[in-house]
Amino acid sequence: MSREDLIKFEGKVSDITGGGNYVVFLDNGMTITARISGKMKKFKIRIIVGDRVTVGVSPYDPSHGLITHRQKLN
């Protein structure tokens, strides 16, 4: 499944667990575990607790996702 097939959700990082996993509280009230996408690792984009992120979630398993974008705060 490619990254374009994922369902996009907005959320806030609420916890950082070991192994590069993050706990993200989505705007629709769900809490999921998510990992950073390869492009974000490549360009060394850091994510900390409280950041707003865009998460791609598979329609087959909505319990975990892939962080594809960190939103800038103005």
N, C-alpha and C positions, 0 to 999 in steps of 0.2 A: 504494500500500500504506500503510495507516495504522499508527500507532505500536502499536496493540493487536495487529497481526498479526506483530510481530517476536518472535523467540525471545530470551528474557532470559538473560544470563550475568553472573556476577560476576567481577570482575577487578581488577587493580592497574595504575595508570598507570606505565609504565616509561620513557617518553621523550616529549618535546614536540617536534614537528616544525613547520615553518613553515606558515602559512596556516590556523591553527586546528585542525590535525590532531594527534592523540595516538596513541602506540603503547601498546596495552593488552595485558598478559599475562593471559589468562583462567585461571580455576581449573582448567579441563580440560586445560591445557598448550598451547593455541593462542595465537598472537600475531596481533593484528589491528590495523588502523588505524581510528580512530574520530573522529567530529566531535561537537561539543556540540549538543544539541537547542536549538530556538528559544526555549523557555521558560527554559532556563538562561542563554542569552544575554540575554534580556529582563530577567531579575532579577539579572544580573551576578554569577552564581555562578562563582567562580574555581576552577580545578582545577590542582593542581601534581603533580609527580612523587611517587609514593608513596601517593596517595589511592586508596581503595577506591571503585569505581564499579560501577554497573549499566549494562550495554551491551545494546542491542537489535540483534540481527543478523538480516538478511534470510535466509530459507531458500533463496533463489535464488542469493545471492552471499555466502558466509560469510567472505569475506576482509576486509570492512570493516563498521563498525557505527555506531550512534548512541548517545552517552552520554546517558542519561536521568535518572540520579540519582547524586549523590555522597553517600556514606555518612558519617555523623558518627562521629568517634572519641571515645570516652568516657575 
